[in-house]
């Protein structure tokens, strides 16, 4: 979904903050001018996450290369892993373990350090996990999802953030238990992309023991269909059901017409307005039955 004026404002605001933190005033000005030029010359149809690798290259140009979110990613994975046994017990004790696992997986989408301040994440995640089983999730779409899995041969889960991927392992366990003949693949980013999960994170949380881990072939922090690696393109085409985690995957894939279920928290002004929901509302949507989106200039 093409970025719009909301996205431009958000991107400039975020990069202004980054520039002031990392660079001298002179380099900050030059960096922001490069950011504006990048936006002006973006390909038609791409979403805001398309800029992730270009922004990383720009930061390196001004002397701030490397993984800016390495510490946050490590914290997220190391914080969630010890909680999994207790959360799994709650899932198993619930009336519908698959539904409850989907809710915990959705709550994990809050661990988005590119949008949410680190102190807010650390303060809020325990509360979200505590009340996750009582969070509403669209019953009609959940029924469709379960029915589709029952008849599917292959499920592709498109992951999002570090930390969140640890909670996704509990969801994969439930899917494997209920649909033992289903081939399950889990997609991560092809390299450093904000605080998104990579193959390294998948190995750390044990996802590679539960599903076939593949990457999207790029450092774009979304699933831009025209910019995927060959393996991801091939497996996406073969998948009967796709579960796309996180707002960026919704942003890049909404309207693609595939059998994609989106599971995310609505975290930005643009999508709260488009979907007419308060900030941090949990969304479980199917691409083939999307509500009419409000489009803004």
C-alpha positions, 0 to 999 in steps of 0.5 A, spaced: 500 500 500 503 506 497 505 511 503 501 517 503 502 524 507 501 521 514 507 516 512 511 522 510 510 526 516 511 520 520 518 518 517 521 525 517 519 526 524 522 519 526 528 521 522 529 528 525 529 524 532 534 519 529 539 525 526 539 529 532 541 523 536 546 520 532 549 526 528 552 533 528 547 539 526 551 539 520 550 532 518 543 532 521 541 537 516 544 533 510 542 526 512 534 529 512 535 532 506 537 525 503 531 522 506 527 527 503 530 526 496 529 518 498 522 519 499 521 524 493 524 518 488 521 512 491 518 507 486 510 507 485 506 503 490 511 501 495 509 502 503 513 506 508 517 500 510 520 499 503 525 505 506 528 501 511 535 498 507 536 505 504 535 509 511 540 504 514 545 505 508 544 513 509 546 512 516 552 508 515 554 514 510 554 519 515 558 514 520 552 511 524 552 504 521 551 497 524 545 494 528 541 500 531 536 495 535 541 490 537 540 491 544 533 492 544 532 485 540 536 481 545 532 484 550 526 482 547 528 475 546 531 474 553 525 477 556 520 473 553 523 466 553 523 465 560 515 467 560 514 461 555 512 455 560 507 459 564 504 462 558 504 455 554 500 453 561 495 458 560 494 456 553 493 449 554 488 450 560 484 455 555 477 452 552 481 454 545 488 453 545 489 455 538 485 461 539 489 463 545 495 462 542 493 467 536 492 472 542 498 472 545 502 472 538 498 478 537 500 481 544 507 480 542 506 485 536 507 491 541 515 489 541 516 494 536 522 499 538 522 502 531 515 505 533 514 505 540 519 507 546 523 502 549 521 504 556 513 504 554 515 497 551 518 494 557 512 497 562 506 495 557 508 488 555 507 484 561 500 488 562 498 486 555 501 478 556 497 478 562 490 480 559 491 477 552 486 471 553 481 476 554 482 480 548 477 480 543 479 477 536 474 476 530 470 470 531 468 469 524 475 470 521 478 465 526 473 460 524 475 461 517 482 461 519 481 454 522 477 451 517 482 453 512 488 450 516 484 444 516 484 443 508 491 446 507 497 443 505 502 449 506 502 455 511 507 460 511 507 465 517 510 472 516 514 474 522 515 481 524 519 483 531 524 480 535 521 478 542 514 477 538 517 471 534 518 467 541 511 468 542 510 465 535 513 459 537 507 457 542 502 458 536 506 454 531 506 448 537 498 449 537 498 449 529 502 443 529 498 439 534 491 440 531 494 440 524 499 435 524 500 434 516 500 441 515 507 444 512 509 450 516 514 455 514 516 461 518 519 467 514 524 472 517 527 478 514 533 477 510 538 481 514 538 487 519 531 491 518 530 495 525 528 490 530 525 485 526 526 478 527 532 474 522 534 467 522 539 469 528 532 470 532 529 464 529 534 460 532 535 463 539 527 462 540 527 455 537 523 457 531 527 453 527 526 446 531 518 447 529 518 450 522 522 451 516 525 458 517 526 462 510 527 469 509 524 474 505 531 476 501 532 483 503 532 488 509 525 491 507 522 491 514 515 488 510 513 483 505 514 488 499 511 482 493 516 485 488 522 485 492 522 478 495 528 473 494 526 467 490 525 462 495 520 466 499 516 468 492 516 460 491 514 458 497 509 464 498 506 462 491 505 454 494 502 456 500 494 455 501 494 460 507 499 465 509 499 468 516 502 475 516 504 478 523 505 485 524 502 492 521 508 493 516 506 486 513 499 488 513 501 495 510 505 492 504 500 486 502 493 489 504 489 488 497 494 483 494 488 478 494 491 472 497 489 468 502 492 472 507 490 473 515 493 479 518 494 479 526 497 485 528 496 491 533 494 497 530 500 502 532 500 508 527 495 514 526 494 512 519 492 505 520 488 507 526 484 512 521 483 507 515 481 502 520 477 507 524 480 504 531 483 506 537 491 506 537 493 499 539 487 495 537 488 488 536 486 486 528 485 479 525 483 480 518 483 476 512 485 480 505 479 476 501 474 480 506 477 486 508 473 492 510 473 498 506 479 502 508 478 510 509 483 513 504 487 519 506 491 524 501 
